[in-house]
Amino acid sequence: MKVVIAGAGSVGRYMAQQLASSGHEVTLVDNAPAVIERIAGDGGEVVCHLGDACEVATLAGVGTADADVLAAVTGDDEDNLVISLLAKQEFGVPRVVARVNNPNNEWMFNDMWGVDVSVSTPHLLTGLVEEAVSVGSFVRLLSLEGGKARLAEVTLASGSPAIGVEIAHLGLPRESTIVAVLRDRHVVVPRGDTTLRDRDEVLVLVTGDSEDDVRKLLVG
């Protein structure tokens, strides 16, 4: 797989190294000469390119038209949006992943700006903290496809209407599915005859307008 990463900060460098070590063809783009020189001097398998990824010429020069994935992970949300839009509209990159630095900007990171998947680190960390301490609450962990799909978690409280009910009989909307159940520190692969128990951590993928219905079924 060919991957272009825009932004050679700590996030971009780590991604590039991990993907390259897994055998992927990775090109890292940044407009800071010192950063590019340092990474290139490490002698790794990552191809480094000095340039502004917000410019069409730079993206063309690194072969973005042939990329399978472009990741815009700079520390500037405006740059990440511009890079994502160029990648999708000018080069037709199949999958564009963008980093959200300021949670207030997350609403813009959607398919209108060429973003297939956005990752808001503050929101993700907040969700993980809530997931660790909340019982009986519907906690969003991750948004996918510009918010069209959400991965959420519910730790079933004693009053949950789902306790003692098999998954097949929960009446989940067609736009949702339970993807995993964490029970006693073990992962239970959900099946139709899996009966939910008190304190089960239920991971559910919801799309469309099904979130409210799923919340009622699992939380009450």
N, CA, C and O of each residue as an XYZ file, in Angstrom:
880
protein
N       0.839     -1.191      0.000
C       0.000      0.000      0.000
C       0.878      1.246      0.000
O       1.873      1.321      0.720
N       0.496      2.216     -0.813
C       1.247      3.467     -0.867
C       0.544      4.518     -0.020
O      -0.646      4.781     -0.191
N       1.304      5.114      0.899
C       0.742      6.081      1.838
C       1.524      7.382      1.772
O       2.755      7.377      1.793
N       0.809      8.491      1.692
C       1.421      9.813      1.774
C       0.982     10.435      3.091
O      -0.213     10.511      3.379
N       1.946     10.880      3.889
C       1.655     11.507      5.173
C       2.109     12.960      5.120
O       3.284     13.245      4.886
N       1.176     13.867      5.338
C       1.490     15.297      5.354
C       1.626     15.753      6.795
O       0.655     15.747      7.551
N       2.838     16.149      7.175
C       3.090     16.570      8.548
C       4.074     15.648      9.224
O       3.764     14.490      9.501
N       5.282     16.168      9.493
C       6.334     15.337     10.077
C       6.565     15.655     11.544
O       7.693     15.618     12.035
N       5.469     15.968     12.238
C       5.563     16.130     13.680
C       5.655     14.769     14.342
O       5.907     13.769     13.670
N       5.456     14.719     15.631
C       5.590     13.446     16.341
C       4.581     12.417     15.852
O       4.899     11.231     15.756
N       3.360     12.864     15.540
C       2.331     11.947     15.048
C       2.708     11.408     13.672
O       2.677     10.200     13.442
N       3.061     12.309     12.762
C       3.414     11.893     11.408
C       4.621     10.986     11.366
O       4.637     10.001     10.627
N       5.643     11.312     12.162
C       6.855     10.485     12.175
C       6.556      9.087     12.691
O       7.018      8.096     12.125
N       5.792      9.013     13.754
C       5.482      7.702     14.315
C       4.677      6.865     13.318
O       4.968      5.688     13.107
N       3.669      7.481     12.712
C       2.873      6.766     11.713
C       3.749      6.256     10.579
O       3.635      5.104     10.161
N       4.620      7.122     10.086
C       5.481      6.758      8.964
C       6.373      5.574      9.308
O       6.514      4.647      8.511
N       6.964      5.604     10.474
C       7.860      4.518     10.892
C       7.106      3.202     11.057
O       7.588      2.150     10.638
N       5.933      3.261     11.663
C       5.153      2.046     11.886
C       4.668      1.443     10.569
O       4.739      0.229     10.373
N       4.182      2.287      9.678
C       3.681      1.793      8.402
C       4.813      1.244      7.536
O       4.653      0.221      6.871
N       5.955      1.929      7.547
C       7.093      1.461      6.763
C       7.602      0.117      7.286
O       7.976     -0.755      6.502
N       7.615     -0.047      8.604
C       8.082     -1.307      9.187
C       7.133     -2.455      8.878
O       7.508     -3.623      8.974
N       5.889     -2.113      8.503
C       4.915     -3.147      8.134
C       4.949     -3.448      6.651
O       4.139     -4.230      6.153
N       5.884     -2.831      5.943
C       6.068     -3.131      4.531
C       5.367     -2.211      3.561
O       5.345     -2.477      2.359
N       4.785     -1.117      4.068
C       4.091     -0.185      3.183
C       5.064      0.848      2.612
O       6.103      1.139      3.205
N       4.714      1.382      1.472
C       5.516      2.424      0.815
C       5.047      3.777      1.352
O       3.926      4.202      1.075
N       5.898      4.445      2.114
C       5.482      5.654      2.827
C       6.309      6.853      2.394
O       7.537      6.790      2.336
N       5.617      7.947      2.092
C       6.265      9.226      1.796
C       5.802     10.253      2.811
O       4.603     10.453      3.005
N       6.754     10.899      3.454
C       6.467     11.885      4.493
C       6.790     13.276      3.958
O       7.899     13.518      3.480
N       5.831     14.181      4.037
C       5.985     15.535      3.492
C       5.910     16.565      4.603
O       5.020     16.512      5.452
N       6.855     17.511      4.596
C       6.835     18.599      5.571
C       7.604     19.776      4.979
O       8.484     19.600      4.136
N       7.252     20.990      5.439
C       7.912     22.183      4.903
C       9.011     22.707      5.814
O       9.488     23.825      5.618
N       9.426     21.917      6.815
C      10.505     22.316      7.714
C      11.788     21.589      7.327
O      11.896     20.384      7.553
N      12.762     22.290      6.751
C      14.001     21.638      6.276
C      14.721     20.841      7.364
O      15.186     19.729      7.116
N      14.814     21.409      8.568
C      15.553     20.731      9.637
C      14.910     19.400      9.991
O      15.605     18.418     10.252
N      13.577     19.369     10.001
C      12.861     18.143     10.348
C      13.089     17.073      9.288
O      13.382     15.921      9.608
N      12.953     17.458      8.042
C      13.141     16.503      6.942
C      14.576     15.982      6.915
O      14.798     14.791      6.696
N      15.541     16.854      7.134
C      16.945     16.425      7.136
C      17.212     15.426      8.255
O      17.938     14.449      8.072
N      16.616     15.686      9.414
C      16.835     14.794     10.556
C      16.247     13.406     10.289
O      16.881     12.391     10.575
N      15.042     13.373      9.743
C      14.398     12.086      9.474
C      15.139     11.335      8.371
O      15.369     10.129      8.471
N      15.509     12.064      7.322
C      16.240     11.432      6.222
C      17.577     10.890      6.692
O      18.063      9.878      6.187
N      18.170     11.577      7.672
C      19.459     11.134      8.183
C      19.389      9.880      9.025
O      20.414      9.257      9.302
N      18.177      9.500      9.439
C      18.027      8.290     10.239
C      18.228      7.031      9.407
O      18.450      5.945      9.941
N      18.145      7.196      8.094
C      18.397      6.058      7.220
C      17.305      5.006      7.203
O      17.573      3.843      6.902
N      16.075      5.395      7.522
C      14.974      4.436      7.514
C      14.405      4.233      6.121
O      14.965      4.707      5.133
N      13.283      3.520      6.052
C      12.662      3.210      4.766
C      11.655      4.269      4.333
O      11.067      4.160      3.257
N      11.450      5.292      5.159
C      10.495      6.350      4.833
C      11.124      7.320      3.850
O      12.238      7.798      4.068
N      10.413      7.614      2.766
C      10.861      8.607      1.794
C      10.438      9.984      2.289
O       9.256     10.212      2.547
N      11.377     10.891      2.423
C      11.089     12.235      2.937
C      11.105     13.247      1.800
O      11.939     13.178      0.897
N      10.175     14.181      1.861
C      10.080     15.201      0.813
C       9.848     16.562      1.455
O       8.935     16.729      2.262
N      10.672     17.525      1.095
C      10.541     18.887      1.595
C       9.586     19.665      0.704
O       9.819     19.792     -0.498
N       8.518     20.182      1.286
C       7.564     20.956      0.512
C       6.301     21.233      1.292
O       6.082     20.674      2.367
N       5.472     22.101      0.743
C       4.209     22.489      1.367
C       3.098     21.608      0.800
O       2.755     21.719     -0.377
N       2.542     20.743      1.629
C       1.514     19.819      1.165
C       0.195     20.507      0.825
O      -0.716     19.874      0.291
N       0.088     21.793      1.131
C      -1.105     22.546      0.749
C      -1.051     22.984     -0.712
O      -2.007     23.568     -1.222
N       0.054     22.706     -1.379
C       0.205     23.086     -2.779
C       0.059     21.862     -3.675
O       0.591     20.791     -3.382
N      -0.674     22.041     -4.774
C      -0.929     20.942     -5.706
C       0.377     20.389     -6.261
O       0.526     19.176     -6.409
N       1.323     21.275     -6.567
C       2.591     20.835     -7.161
C       3.349     19.895     -6.218
O       3.960     18.922     -6.659
N       3.302     20.195     -4.926
C       3.998     19.346     -3.962
C       3.362     17.968     -3.898
O       4.064     16.957     -3.913
N       2.053     17.923     -3.828
C       1.359     16.641     -3.765
C       1.569     15.845     -5.054
O       1.713     14.623     -5.021
N       1.586     16.536     -6.171
C       1.830     15.847     -7.438
C       3.247     15.281     -7.478
O       3.479     14.190     -8.000
N       4.187     16.035     -6.919
C       5.583     15.615     -6.948
C       5.887     14.382     -6.128
O       6.879     13.699     -6.382
N       5.039     14.081     -5.133
C       5.270     12.892     -4.311
C       4.393     11.720     -4.751
O       4.328     10.693     -4.075
N       3.724     11.885     -5.885
C       2.943     10.776     -6.426
C       1.623     10.533     -5.717
O       1.207      9.385     -5.558
N       0.966     11.590     -5.292
C      -0.300     11.441     -4.578
C      -1.368     10.779     -5.438
O      -2.252     10.100     -4.917
N      -1.292     10.971     -6.740
C      -2.282     10.369     -7.637
C      -2.256      8.844     -7.566
O      -3.254      8.196     -7.879
N      -1.131      8.267     -7.160
C      -1.011      6.812     -7.064
C      -1.172      6.300     -5.630
O      -1.054      5.100     -5.383
N      -1.440      7.202     -4.691
C      -1.522      6.809     -3.284
C      -2.837      6.092     -2.986
O      -3.884      6.420     -3.545
N      -2.760      5.126     -2.109
C      -3.963      4.439     -1.628
C      -4.585      5.196     -0.467
O      -5.804      5.200     -0.293
N      -3.734      5.836      0.325
C      -4.199      6.584      1.492
C      -3.359      7.842      1.639
O      -2.145      7.814      1.438
N      -4.008      8.946      1.990
C      -3.285     10.155      2.394
C      -3.733     10.509      3.803
O      -4.927     10.523      4.102
N      -2.763     10.795      4.668
C      -3.054     11.204      6.036
C      -2.566     12.629      6.248
O      -1.374     12.911      6.128
N      -3.500     13.528      6.567
C      -3.151     14.925      6.847
C      -3.092     15.087      8.358
O      -4.126     15.168      9.022
N      -1.879     15.133      8.899
C      -1.725     15.108     10.364
C      -0.853     16.256     10.857
O      -0.124     16.099     11.836
N      -0.916     17.395     10.198
C      -0.154     18.545     10.660
C      -0.793     19.084     11.940
O      -1.860     18.621     12.343
N      -0.156     20.041     12.565
C      -0.689     20.645     13.779
C      -1.644     21.780     13.519
O      -2.046     22.475     14.452
N      -2.022     21.987     12.256
C      -2.904     23.084     11.872
C      -4.140     22.513     11.180
O      -4.021     21.856     10.146
N      -5.314     22.757     11.735
C      -6.540     22.212     11.159
C      -6.835     22.757      9.772
O      -7.314     22.018      8.911
N      -6.560     24.033      9.536
C      -6.808     24.617      8.221
C      -5.961     23.917      7.164
O      -6.447     23.609      6.075
N      -4.697     23.669      7.487
C      -3.829     22.958      6.550
C      -4.351     21.552      6.291
O      -4.364     21.095      5.148
N      -4.777     20.868      7.336
C      -5.266     19.503      7.169
C      -6.503     19.446      6.282
O      -6.677     18.504      5.508
N      -7.364     20.459      6.395
C      -8.549     20.506      5.550
C      -8.184     20.768      4.090
O      -8.724     20.132      3.185
N      -7.277     21.693      3.872
C      -6.861     22.007      2.496
C      -6.189     20.794      1.850
O      -6.464     20.463      0.696
N      -5.316     20.145      2.594
C      -4.611     18.972      2.080
C      -5.603     17.853      1.748
O      -5.479     17.191      0.718
N      -6.572     17.651      2.614
C      -7.570     16.602      2.393
C      -8.394     16.889      1.145
O      -8.646     15.995      0.337
N      -8.810     18.140      0.995
C      -9.624     18.509     -0.165
C      -8.847     18.330     -1.467
O      -9.383     17.825     -2.454
N      -7.590     18.744     -1.464
C      -6.763     18.571     -2.670
C      -6.559     17.087     -2.982
O      -6.639     16.672     -4.138
N      -6.296     16.300     -1.950
C      -6.061     14.876     -2.159
C      -7.262     14.194     -2.800
O      -7.113     13.347     -3.680
N      -8.448     14.573     -2.349
C      -9.658     13.924     -2.863
C     -10.074     14.472     -4.224
O     -10.371     13.705     -5.140
N     -10.096     15.806     -4.360
C     -10.621     16.405     -5.585
C      -9.615     16.425     -6.726
O      -9.981     16.178     -7.875
N      -8.357     16.714     -6.428
C      -7.356     16.836     -7.491
C      -6.702     15.502     -7.847
O      -6.290     15.288     -8.987
N      -6.611     14.605     -6.855
C      -5.873     13.365     -7.102
C      -6.703     12.105     -6.900
O      -6.230     11.004     -7.182
N      -7.923     12.247     -6.419
C      -8.805     11.098     -6.285
C      -8.293     10.012     -5.356
O      -8.491      8.826     -5.618
N      -7.634     10.406     -4.270
C      -7.118      9.417     -3.318
C      -8.303      8.659     -2.701
O      -9.237      9.287     -2.203
N      -8.277      7.326     -2.729
C      -9.424      6.541     -2.244
C      -9.778      6.777     -0.788
O     -10.954      6.793     -0.425
N      -8.761      6.961      0.051
C      -9.044      7.128      1.486
C      -8.191      8.264      2.046
O      -6.964      8.257      1.940
N      -8.868      9.229      2.637
C      -8.196     10.389      3.210
C      -8.500     10.434      4.711
O      -9.657     10.466      5.128
N      -7.438     10.436      5.500
C      -7.557     10.471      6.956
C      -7.002     11.810      7.437
O      -5.934     12.234      6.995
N      -7.715     12.472      8.334
C      -7.281     13.790      8.800
C      -7.298     13.877     10.316
O      -8.168     13.313     10.980
N      -6.331     14.586     10.840
C      -6.221     14.823     12.280
C      -6.930     16.121     12.635
O      -6.765     17.137     11.960
N      -7.722     16.076     13.702
C      -8.396     17.271     14.215
C      -7.670     17.714     15.475
O      -7.623     16.982     16.463
N      -7.107     18.911     15.437
C      -6.377     19.421     16.591
C      -7.279     20.142     17.582
O      -7.149     19.970     18.794
N      -8.190     20.949     17.057
C      -9.129     21.702     17.891
C     -10.509     21.061     17.784
O     -11.099     21.074     16.704
N     -11.041     20.502     18.869
C     -12.339     19.836     18.809
C     -13.460     20.703     18.252
O     -14.429     20.180     17.703
N     -13.341     22.017     18.385
C     -14.376     22.911     17.862
C     -14.437     22.895     16.339
O     -15.418     23.348     15.749
N     -13.392     22.374     15.704
C     -13.357     22.326     14.245
C     -13.806     20.985     13.677
O     -13.846     20.806     12.460
N     -14.138     20.054     14.544
C     -14.413     18.688     14.077
C     -15.576     18.635     13.087
O     -15.581     17.793     12.190
N     -16.557     19.520     13.238
C     -17.728     19.492     12.369
C     -17.380     19.729     10.902
O     -18.145     19.349     10.016
N     -16.225     20.360     10.638
C     -15.833     20.635      9.251
C     -15.162     19.435      8.581
O     -15.089     19.372      7.354
N     -14.682     18.502      9.366
C     -13.926     17.385      8.807
C     -14.882     16.301      8.301
O     -15.097     15.283      8.959
N     -15.444     16.546      7.124
C     -16.392     15.613      6.534
C     -16.108     15.443      5.052
O     -15.109     15.951      4.545
N     -16.990     14.725      4.351
C     -16.732     14.429      2.945
C     -16.763     15.666      2.058
O     -16.226     15.640      0.950
N     -17.377     16.745      2.521
C     -17.359     17.979      1.732
C     -15.945     18.532      1.615
O     -15.623     19.230      0.653
N     -15.105     18.221      2.591
C     -13.700     18.633      2.561
C     -12.788     17.478      2.166
O     -11.570     17.566      2.318
N     -13.366     16.412      1.666
C     -12.563     15.293      1.189
C     -12.110     14.333      2.270
O     -11.298     13.446      2.007
N     -12.622     14.495      3.484
C     -12.174     13.663      4.610
C     -13.056     12.423      4.729
O     -14.275     12.526      4.868
N     -12.425     11.253      4.672
C     -13.160     10.002      4.873
C     -13.212      9.631      6.350
O     -14.243      9.173      6.842
N     -12.108      9.826      7.053
C     -12.039      9.508      8.479
C     -11.304     10.639      9.187
O     -10.208     11.027      8.782
N     -11.915     11.166     10.249
C     -11.246     12.197     11.049
C     -11.016     11.656     12.449
O     -11.828     10.899     12.982
N      -9.902     12.054     13.033
C      -9.560     11.612     14.378
C      -9.303     12.844     15.233
O      -8.351     13.589     14.999
N     -10.162     13.049     16.227
C      -9.991     14.153     17.162
C      -9.388     13.589     18.440
O     -10.080     12.933     19.220
N      -8.119     13.838     18.654
C      -7.441     13.281     19.826
C      -8.082     13.720     21.133
O      -8.276     12.876     22.008
N      -8.427     15.010     21.319
C      -9.079     15.404     22.581
C     -10.391     14.664     22.827
O     -10.658     14.215     23.942
N     -11.221     14.538     21.761
C     -12.490     13.835     21.924
C     -12.267     12.362     22.214
O     -12.967     11.770     23.036
N     -11.282     11.765     21.534
C     -11.001     10.347     21.739
C     -10.544     10.084     23.169
O     -10.999      9.137     23.809
N      -9.643     10.926     23.666
C      -9.148     10.755     25.035
C     -10.266     10.968     26.059
O     -10.359     10.242     27.049
N     -11.112     11.970     25.808
C     -12.234     12.210     26.708
C     -13.161     11.006     26.754
O     -13.610     10.592     27.823
N     -13.440     10.447     25.576
C     -14.297      9.277     25.503
C     -13.714      8.088     26.245
O     -14.437      7.350     26.913
N     -12.403      7.901     26.126
C     -11.761      6.781     26.807
C     -11.790      6.960     28.319
O     -11.946      5.988     29.058
N     -11.638      8.218     28.788
C     -11.728      8.479     30.219
C     -13.146      8.199     30.710
O     -13.333      7.546     31.737
N     -14.156      8.698     29.966
C     -15.545      8.459     30.351
C     -15.861      6.974     30.352
O     -16.562      6.476     31.233
N     -15.332      6.270     29.348
C     -15.578      4.825     29.240
C     -15.025      4.087     30.438
O     -15.585      3.081     30.873
N     -13.916      4.591     30.974
C     -13.262      3.903     32.082
C     -13.993      4.121     33.405
O     -13.894      3.291     34.308
N     -14.722      5.224     33.527
C     -15.310      5.549     34.829
C     -16.838      5.580     34.824
O     -17.453      5.666     35.887
N     -17.456      5.511     33.652
C     -18.908      5.657     33.579
C     -19.607      4.301     33.498
O     -19.199      3.423     32.737
N     -20.646      4.148     34.279
C     -21.496      2.966     34.221
C     -22.908      3.439     33.896
O     -23.427      4.357     34.530
N     -23.522      2.805     32.905
C     -24.871      3.185     32.539
C     -24.949      4.413     31.666
O     -26.022      4.997     31.516
N     -23.833      4.818     31.086
C     -23.821      5.979     30.192
C     -23.436      5.547     28.782
O     -22.648      4.619     28.599
N     -23.994      6.223     27.797
C     -23.710      5.965     26.394
C     -22.551      6.874     25.995
O     -22.729      8.086     25.871
N     -21.367      6.301     25.792
C     -20.154      7.088     25.565
C     -19.672      6.907     24.135
O     -19.382      5.787     23.714
N     -19.586      7.983     23.397
C     -19.034      7.926     22.032
C     -17.520      7.829     22.102
O     -16.871      8.611     22.796
N     -16.965      6.873     21.387
C     -15.520      6.700     21.364
C     -14.884      7.221     20.095
O     -13.787      7.779     20.131
N     -15.567      7.042     18.961
C     -14.937      7.377     17.679
C     -16.005      7.646     16.638
O     -17.018      6.950     16.574
N     -15.766      8.679     15.811
C     -16.645      8.977     14.684
C     -15.984      8.527     13.395
O     -14.780      8.709     13.209
N     -16.764      7.944     12.514
C     -16.260      7.450     11.242
C     -17.084      8.033     10.104
O     -18.240      8.418     10.282
N     -16.463      8.088      8.930
C     -17.147      8.573      7.732
C     -17.814      9.924      7.962
O     -18.989     10.128      7.656
N     -17.013     10.843      8.517
C     -17.516     12.193      8.722
C     -18.675     12.269      9.694
O     -19.527     13.149      9.569
N     -18.725     11.362     10.662
C     -19.790     11.382     11.651
C     -21.001     10.553     11.283
O     -21.945     10.465     12.068
N     -20.999      9.933     10.093
C     -22.140      9.127      9.667
C     -22.230      7.824     10.462
O     -23.302      7.229     10.573
N     -21.101      7.389     11.009
C     -21.075      6.190     11.842
C     -20.316      6.515     13.122
O     -19.340      7.265     13.102
N     -20.769      5.948     14.230
C     -20.121      6.206     15.505
C     -19.904      4.898     16.249
O     -20.776      4.029     16.274
N     -18.728      4.771     16.854
C     -18.457      3.643     17.728
C     -18.659      4.122     19.155
O     -18.027      5.082     19.597
N     -19.543      3.445     19.870
C     -19.869      3.866     21.230
C     -19.742      2.693     22.188
O     -19.670      1.535     21.778
N     -19.715      3.025     23.485
C     -19.572      2.007     24.519
C     -20.556      2.267     25.644
O     -20.777      3.407     26.052
N     -21.143      1.183     26.137
C     -22.036      1.272     27.286
C     -21.654      0.176     28.269
O     -21.613     -0.998     27.904
N     -21.375      0.551     29.518
C     -21.217     -0.436     30.581
C     -22.591     -0.599     31.232
O     -23.109      0.336     31.844
N     -23.170     -1.776     31.099
C     -24.546     -1.987     31.526
C     -24.688     -1.859     33.040
O     -24.043     -2.578     33.805
N     -25.534     -0.942     33.447
C     -25.836     -0.776     34.865
C     -26.916     -1.777     35.267
O     -27.543     -2.406     34.415
N     -27.123     -1.915     36.566
C     -28.061     -2.929     37.057
C     -29.486     -2.708     36.564
O     -30.269     -3.655     36.492
N     -29.828     -1.467     36.225
C     -31.179     -1.179     35.760
C     -31.351     -1.229     34.261
O     -32.416     -0.870     33.756
N     -30.336     -1.664     33.529
C     -30.423     -1.695     32.069
C     -31.452     -2.713     31.604
O     -31.460     -3.843     32.091
N     -32.324     -2.332     30.666
C     -33.322     -3.281     30.142
C     -32.703     -4.388     29.306
O     -33.387     -5.349     28.953
N     -31.402     -4.269     28.977
C     -30.749     -5.271     28.140
C     -30.227     -6.456     28.934
O     -29.909     -7.494     28.355
N     -30.133     -6.317     30.247
C     -29.583     -7.393     31.075
C     -30.512     -8.608     31.050
O     -31.720     -8.501     31.260
N     -29.896     -9.777     30.781
C     -30.663    -11.014     30.722
C     -31.329    -11.263     29.387
O     -32.077    -12.230     29.241
N     -31.073    -10.413     28.414
C     -31.696    -10.521     27.090
C     -30.662    -10.976     26.071
O     -29.534    -10.481     26.068
N     -31.036    -11.915     25.205
C     -30.151    -12.321     24.121
C     -30.082    -11.204     23.083
O     -31.062    -10.499     22.846
N     -28.910    -11.054     22.469
C     -28.707     -9.962     21.498
C     -29.743    -10.014     20.385
O     -30.238     -8.977     19.945
N     -30.070    -11.216     19.931
C     -31.033    -11.353     18.834
C     -32.411    -10.823     19.207
O     -33.200    -10.475     18.330
N     -32.708    -10.758     20.520
C     -34.032    -10.330     20.964
C     -34.044     -8.902     21.504
O     -35.049     -8.448     22.052
N     -32.919     -8.195     21.347
C     -32.871     -6.820     21.837
C     -33.732     -5.879     21.014
O     -34.237     -4.878     21.522
N     -33.897     -6.208     19.733
C     -34.632     -5.309     18.846
C     -33.805     -4.148     18.356
O     -34.320     -3.048     18.154
N     -32.497     -4.394     18.160
C     -31.618     -3.331     17.669
C     -32.044     -2.859     16.282
O     -32.456     -3.674     15.458
N     -31.953     -1.571     16.013
C     -32.251     -1.065     14.665
C     -31.312     -1.678     13.629
O     -30.194     -2.073     13.959
N     -31.755     -1.754     12.405
C     -30.931     -2.324     11.335
C     -29.669     -1.510     11.100
O     -28.684     -2.032     10.577
N     -29.685     -0.237     11.479
C     -28.536      0.642     11.271
C     -27.515      0.541     12.397
O     -26.635      1.394     12.507
N     -27.615     -0.473     13.223
C     -26.686     -0.623     14.337
C     -26.308     -2.085     14.515
O     -27.020     -2.988     14.076
N     -25.172     -2.296     15.169
C     -24.753     -3.661     15.458
C     -23.807     -3.666     16.655
O     -22.998     -2.752     16.817
N     -23.907     -4.681     17.477
C     -22.969     -4.860     18.586
C     -21.740     -5.561     18.043
O     -21.844     -6.650     17.478
N     -20.566     -4.942     18.209
C     -19.344     -5.486     17.614
C     -18.493     -6.260     18.608
O     -17.664     -7.077     18.207
N     -18.686     -6.013     19.908
C     -17.916     -6.747     20.908
C     -18.543     -6.547     22.277
O     -19.199     -5.538     22.537
N     -18.327     -7.532     23.150
C     -18.750     -7.432     24.538
C     -17.545     -7.760     25.411
O     -16.935     -8.818     25.258
N     -17.201     -6.855     26.327
C     -16.099     -7.092     27.258
C     -16.683     -7.531     28.592
O     -17.456     -6.810     29.223
N     -16.290     -8.744     29.009
C     -16.856     -9.328     30.228
C     -15.741     -9.938     31.065
O     -15.025    -10.827     30.604
N     -15.598     -9.465     32.280
C     -14.579     -9.999     33.190
C     -13.189     -9.990     32.539
O     -12.439    -10.963     32.619
N     -12.875     -8.870     31.899
C     -11.565     -8.662     31.261
C     -11.323     -9.563     30.052
O     -10.185     -9.710     29.606
N     -12.379    -10.163     29.526
C     -12.274    -10.996     28.328
C     -13.212    -10.453     27.255
O     -14.260     -9.881     27.557
N     -12.817    -10.641     26.003
C     -13.655    -10.206     24.889
C     -14.578    -11.350     24.486
O     -14.123    -12.457     24.198
N     -15.868    -11.073     24.468
C     -16.860    -12.043     24.030
C     -17.315    -11.648     22.629
O     -17.821    -10.546     22.419
N     -17.131    -12.557     21.670
C     -17.602    -12.291     20.313
C     -19.128    -12.381     20.316
O     -19.676    -13.440     20.622
N     -19.820    -11.296     19.982
C     -21.281    -11.294     20.090
C     -21.952    -12.180     19.042
O     -21.623    -12.126     17.857
N     -22.883    -12.981     19.497
C     -23.705    -13.814     18.615
C     -25.164    -13.582     18.982
O     -25.470    -12.951     19.993
N     -26.031    -14.084     18.175
C     -27.445    -13.873     18.424
C     -27.912    -14.404     19.763
O     -28.800    -13.825     20.388
N     -27.311    -15.522     20.218
C     -27.745    -16.126     21.476
C     -26.910    -15.671     22.672
O     -27.048    -16.222     23.764
N     -26.039    -14.664     22.478
C     -25.266    -14.123     23.592
C     -26.184    -13.325     24.518
O     -26.834    -12.371     24.091
N     -26.229    -13.723     25.783
C     -27.068    -13.030     26.761
C     -26.238    -11.989     27.493
O     -25.178    -12.302     28.035
N     -26.717    -10.755     27.512
C     -25.997     -9.668     28.145
C     -26.156     -9.720     29.661
O     -27.208    -10.098     30.176
N     -25.093     -9.334     30.364
C     -25.083     -9.400     31.821
C     -24.782     -8.038     32.431
O     -24.320     -7.117     31.758
N     -25.061     -7.943     33.729
C     -24.740     -6.739     34.479
C     -23.233     -6.470     34.404
O     -22.422     -7.381     34.571
N     -22.876     -5.224     34.153
C     -21.490     -4.756     34.060
C     -20.779     -5.183     32.771
O     -19.574     -4.966     32.646
N     -21.480     -5.773     31.826
C     -20.885     -6.007     30.512
C     -20.557     -4.664     29.868
O     -21.340     -3.718     29.955
N     -19.406     -4.588     29.227
C     -19.061     -3.404     28.431
C     -19.407     -3.723     26.978
O     -18.773     -4.573     26.354
N     -20.398     -3.047     26.457
C     -20.922     -3.327     25.128
C     -20.426     -2.270     24.148
O     -20.686     -1.078     24.315
N     -19.705     -2.728     23.116
C     -19.257     -1.838     22.053
C     -20.230     -1.955     20.891
O     -20.474     -3.051     20.386
N     -20.780     -0.831     20.469
C     -21.813     -0.856     19.437
C     -21.488      0.159     18.346
O     -21.050      1.273     18.631
N     -21.707     -0.235     17.102
C     -21.523      0.651     15.951
C     -22.894      1.124     15.509
O     -23.766      0.316     15.192
N     -23.083      2.438     15.489
C     -24.378      2.999     15.108
C     -24.205      3.901     13.890
O     -23.210      4.615     13.767
N     -25.177      3.857     13.001
C     -25.179      4.716     11.819
C     -26.548      5.375     11.713
O     -27.502      4.999     12.394
N     -26.611      6.370     10.837
C     -27.875      7.049     10.623
C     -28.415      7.660     11.893
O     -27.675      8.260     12.672
N     -29.723      7.504     12.100
C     -30.399      8.091     13.266
C     -30.716      7.039     14.323
O     -31.654      7.199     15.104
N     -29.929      5.961     14.347
C     -30.256      4.855     15.250
C     -29.730      5.042     16.669
O     -30.050      4.241     17.548
N     -28.934      6.076     16.913
C     -28.276      6.207     18.212
C     -29.264      6.318     19.371
O     -29.068      5.677     20.403
N     -30.309      7.107     19.224
C     -31.272      7.282     20.323
C     -31.964      5.966     20.658
O     -32.175      5.658     21.831
N     -32.319      5.189     19.640
C     -32.992      3.911     19.882
C     -32.056      2.937     20.581
O     -32.475      2.220     21.490
N     -30.789      2.904     20.164
C     -29.824      2.005     20.784
C     -29.590      2.425     22.239
O     -29.475      1.576     23.122
N     -29.522      3.715     22.479
C     -29.330      4.218     23.842
C     -30.471      3.740     24.756
O     -30.222      3.310     25.882
N     -31.712      3.814     24.275
C     -32.852      3.377     25.079
C     -32.787      1.888     25.384
O     -33.139      1.458     26.482
N     -32.333      1.091     24.400
C     -32.294     -0.349     24.577
C     -31.218     -0.775     25.578
O     -31.404     -1.728     26.335
N     -30.101     -0.061     25.571
C     -28.976     -0.462     26.426
C     -28.925      0.291     27.746
O     -28.467     -0.248     28.754
N     -29.384      1.514     27.747
C     -29.324      2.337     28.957
C     -30.674      2.380     29.662
O     -30.759      2.254     30.884
N     -31.734      2.562     28.864
C     -33.061      2.675     29.454
C     -33.535      4.100     29.498
O     -34.641      4.369     29.969
